[in-house]
């Protein structure tokens, strides 16, 4: 048998069966005597209004026998005087939070579809679709016409009054394609006043190819010229209107036809080397009589050289 429990003031708890008086000055029962109740929100004990007593532990009123407590009675769930009502759970905030979370998830799904796409058919369409780029047709410069060279896959322009050659021909040991010219036999001893053509070169270096074709054109086109008087400029870079990177060499020298009656006294050879669409080295060459009536102008030379393009 254990000893009776004592409260924090050293007093033994009163017998619950003992009849108690109901004095107005009776103090509330000590905290240790409070009987456990069903779980309710925890609030500090209310203070009684003046002239009233609060129930004792377990809802027992002083001066009455102990009874089995039922649920504590609070009229219409009203708060005790002097205390605010118990806080209510913020259901509205919870609902708003859930709605915002759903909206965020839906928005993330839409963004994922828009950026990455979840439809396999869309991915298949994107994977199988190819874009075909159409190269716009190149229009010749005013006063010029286009000479096409199908065998080499290129084209270039010459003045509209020039005549196009019938086909490939031998020129100084080289096969010339896309020939065009003007002033055929314009004076005794000169086959053409101006002649243009395109040849293949076995040299992969554009500078060397331009230099070599310029030398061949001068030697074969103006055979009776003095080789000691031939001059060649240093190779320099040139870019065509189509964006082809090329190397250019100019050869000049004195020359007169063997037959009398022609006023020309010199020549010029223009040699432009570039890489063709098939990966081979091509050279566009122009032979021109100089210091004669109707000779080709330098502006025309520039337009012809800059017009080279893939066909």
C-alpha positions in Angstrom: 0.0 0.0 0.0 1.5 3.3 -1.1 1.5 6.6 0.7 -1.0 9.2 -0.1 0.2 11.7 -2.6 0.8 15.1 -1.5 0.4 18.4 -3.4 3.1 21.0 -3.9 2.1 22.7 -0.6 2.7 19.5 1.5 -1.1 19.0 2.2 -2.8 15.7 1.7 -5.7 15.8 -0.8 -9.1 15.8 0.7 -11.4 12.8 0.8 -13.6 12.9 -2.3 -16.5 11.4 -0.2 -16.3 14.1 2.5 -19.1 16.5 2.5 -17.8 20.0 1.9 -19.2 23.3 2.7 -19.7 26.0 0.1 -18.0 29.0 1.5 -17.7 32.0 -0.7 -13.9 32.2 0.0 -13.1 28.6 -0.9 -10.0 28.4 -3.1 -10.1 26.4 -6.4 -8.9 22.8 -6.1 -5.1 22.4 -6.7 -4.0 21.6 -10.2 -2.8 18.0 -9.3 -6.4 17.1 -8.3 -7.8 17.7 -11.8 -9.2 14.5 -13.3 -8.2 13.7 -16.9 -10.8 14.6 -19.5 -11.2 13.8 -23.1 -8.8 15.7 -25.3 -10.1 19.3 -25.7 -8.2 22.4 -26.7 -6.0 23.4 -23.7 -6.9 26.7 -22.2 -5.9 28.3 -18.9 -8.6 27.9 -16.2 -11.1 30.8 -16.4 -11.5 33.3 -13.7 -14.9 33.4 -12.1 -16.9 36.6 -12.2 -17.3 38.3 -8.7 -19.7 36.2 -6.5 -19.3 33.0 -8.4 -17.3 29.8 -8.0 -15.8 27.8 -10.8 -16.3 24.0 -10.8 -13.8 21.9 -9.1 -11.6 19.2 -10.6 -13.5 17.1 -13.1 -16.4 19.5 -13.2 -17.3 18.8 -9.5 -19.1 21.7 -7.8 -18.0 22.2 -4.2 -20.4 20.7 -1.7 -21.8 18.0 -4.0 -20.9 14.3 -4.3 -18.4 13.3 -7.0 -20.1 12.3 -10.2 -18.9 10.7 -13.3 -18.2 13.6 -15.5 -19.8 13.9 -18.8 -18.6 16.3 -21.5 -18.0 19.7 -20.0 -20.9 21.9 -20.8 -20.2 25.2 -22.6 -23.3 26.9 -23.8 -23.3 27.2 -27.6 -19.5 26.8 -27.5 -19.2 30.3 -26.2 -15.8 31.3 -24.8 -15.2 31.9 -21.2 -15.6 35.5 -20.1 -12.3 37.4 -20.5 -10.8 35.0 -23.1 -10.9 35.2 -26.9 -12.5 32.3 -28.8 -10.2 29.4 -29.7 -8.5 29.8 -33.0 -10.1 28.1 -35.9 -8.1 26.1 -38.5 -7.5 28.2 -41.5 -9.4 26.1 -44.0 -9.6 28.9 -46.5 -5.8 29.3 -46.6 -5.4 25.6 -47.0 -7.8 25.5 -50.0 -6.1 28.5 -51.6 -2.7 26.8 -51.2 -4.0 23.7 -52.8 -5.5 25.6 -55.7 -2.2 27.5 -56.3 -0.3 24.3 -56.2 -2.6 22.7 -58.8 -2.3 25.8 -61.0 1.5 25.7 -60.8 1.5 22.0 -61.8 -0.8 22.6 -64.7 1.3 25.6 -65.8 4.5 23.5 -65.6 2.9 20.8 -67.7 1.9 23.3 -70.4 5.4 24.8 -70.4 6.9 21.4 -70.8 4.7 20.6 -73.7 5.4 23.9 -75.3 9.2 23.6 -74.9 9.9 19.9 -75.2 6.7 18.4 -76.4 5.3 15.2 -75.1 3.6 14.1 -78.3 5.7 11.5 -80.0 4.0 12.2 -83.3 5.2 15.9 -83.1 8.7 14.7 -82.4 8.5 12.3 -85.4 7.3 15.1 -87.6 10.2 17.4 -86.4 12.7 14.6 -87.0 11.6 13.8 -90.5 11.0 17.3 -91.8 13.7 18.8 -93.9 14.1 22.3 -95.0 15.0 22.9 -98.6 16.8 26.1 -99.3 16.2 27.5 -102.7 19.1 29.6 -104.1 17.6 32.7 -105.7 18.2 33.1 -109.4 21.2 35.4 -110.1 20.4 38.1 -112.5 23.2 39.3 -114.8 24.5 42.8 -114.4 22.8 45.4 -116.8 24.5 45.2 -120.2 25.8 41.7 -119.5 24.7 38.1 -120.2 25.4 34.8 -118.5 27.8 32.2 -119.9 27.0 28.8 -118.5 29.7 26.1 -118.2 27.8 22.8 -117.4 30.9 20.6 -117.6 32.5 22.5 -114.7 29.3 23.5 -112.8 29.9 27.2 -113.0 28.7 30.3 -114.8 30.0 33.8 -115.4 29.0 37.0 -117.2 30.3 38.8 -120.2 29.1 42.0 -122.1 25.9 41.4 -124.0 27.6 42.0 -127.4 30.0 39.1 -126.9 29.6 35.8 -128.8 29.6 32.4 -127.0 31.8 29.6 -128.3 30.4 26.4 -129.6 32.2 24.0 -127.1 35.5 23.0 -125.5 38.7 23.7 -127.5 42.4 23.4 -127.0 44.2 26.5 -125.8 48.0 26.2 -125.2 47.7 22.6 -124.2 44.7 23.3 -121.9 41.1 22.4 -122.6 39.1 25.6 -122.6 35.4 25.6 -121.6 32.8 28.3 -121.8 34.6 30.4 -124.4 33.2 33.9 -125.2 34.7 36.8 -127.1 34.3 39.8 -129.3 36.1 41.6 -132.2 36.8 38.4 -134.2 39.4 39.4 -136.8 38.8 43.1 -136.1 42.2 43.8 -137.6 44.9 41.9 -139.6 46.8 39.4 -137.5 44.5 39.3 -134.5 42.0 36.5 -134.1 40.0 38.3 -131.3 40.2 41.6 -129.6 39.0 40.0 -126.4 38.6 36.3 -125.5 37.5 34.6 -122.2 37.5 30.9 -121.2 37.7 28.6 -118.2 40.3 25.8 -117.7 41.0 23.1 -115.1 44.3 23.2 -113.3 46.2 20.3 -111.9 47.6 22.6 -109.2 45.7 22.7 -105.9 47.3 25.9 -104.8 45.2 28.8 -106.1 48.1 31.3 -106.3 50.3 28.9 -108.3 47.3 28.0 -110.6 46.6 31.7 -111.3 50.2 32.4 -112.1 50.6 29.3 -114.3 47.5 30.0 -116.4 48.5 33.7 -116.9 51.9 32.6 -118.3 50.3 30.0 -120.6 47.7 32.5 -121.9 50.4 35.1 -122.6 52.7 32.6 -124.4 50.0 31.0 -126.6 47.7 34.0 -127.1 50.6 36.4 -128.0 53.1 34.0 -129.4 55.3 36.5 -131.2 55.7 38.8 -128.1 59.1 39.0 -126.5 59.1 36.8 -123.4 61.6 39.1 -121.8 59.1 41.9 -121.7 56.3 40.0 -120.0 55.4 41.2 -116.6 53.2 39.7 -113.9 51.7 41.2 -110.8 52.0 39.6 -107.4 49.1 37.3 -106.8 46.4 39.0 -104.7 43.1 37.9 -103.1 39.8 38.6 -104.6 36.3 37.6 -103.6 33.5 37.2 -106.2 29.9 38.5 -105.7 28.9 34.9 -104.9 31.5 34.8 -102.1 34.1 32.6 -103.9 37.6 33.2 -102.5 40.0 33.5 -105.4 43.5 34.5 -106.3 44.2 36.9 -109.1 47.2 37.6 -111.4 47.6 40.2 -114.1 50.1 39.7 -117.0 51.0 42.5 -119.4 53.5 43.1 -122.2 54.1 44.7 -125.6 52.7 43.0 -128.6 51.9 43.8 -132.3 50.3 41.4 -134.8 52.7 40.1 -137.5 50.5 41.5 -140.3 50.5 45.3 -140.8 47.4 47.4 -140.3 46.5 46.9 -136.6 46.9 49.6 -134.1 47.2 47.5 -131.0 50.7 47.5 -129.4 50.2 45.5 -126.2 48.2 42.9 -124.4 46.8 42.1 -121.0 46.0 38.7 -119.5 43.7 38.4 -116.4 43.8 35.1 -114.5 41.4 34.3 -111.6 41.9 30.9 -109.8 39.2 29.5 -107.5 37.8 26.2 -106.2 34.9 24.9 -108.3 31.8 23.2 -106.9 33.3 19.8 -107.5 36.4 20.5 -105.4 38.7 21.0 -108.4 40.9 24.1 -109.2 39.4 26.2 -111.9 40.8 29.3 -113.6 38.9 32.0 -115.5 41.2 33.7 -118.0 40.7 36.8 -120.2 43.0 37.8 -123.1 42.7 41.4 -124.3 44.4 43.5 -126.9 45.4 46.9 -125.5 45.7 50.4 -126.9 43.2 49.8 -129.7 39.8 51.0 -130.7 36.9 49.3 -128.8 39.2 47.6 -126.2 37.7 46.2 -123.1 37.5 48.6 -120.1 38.8 47.9 -116.7 35.2 48.1 -115.3 34.2 45.4 -117.6 37.1 43.2 -116.5 36.0 43.6 -112.9 32.4 42.7 -113.6 33.5 39.6 -115.5 35.8 38.3 -112.8 33.4 39.1 -109.9 30.5 37.3 -111.7 31.9 33.8 -111.3 29.6 31.5 -109.4 28.4 28.0 -109.0 25.7 27.1 -111.5 
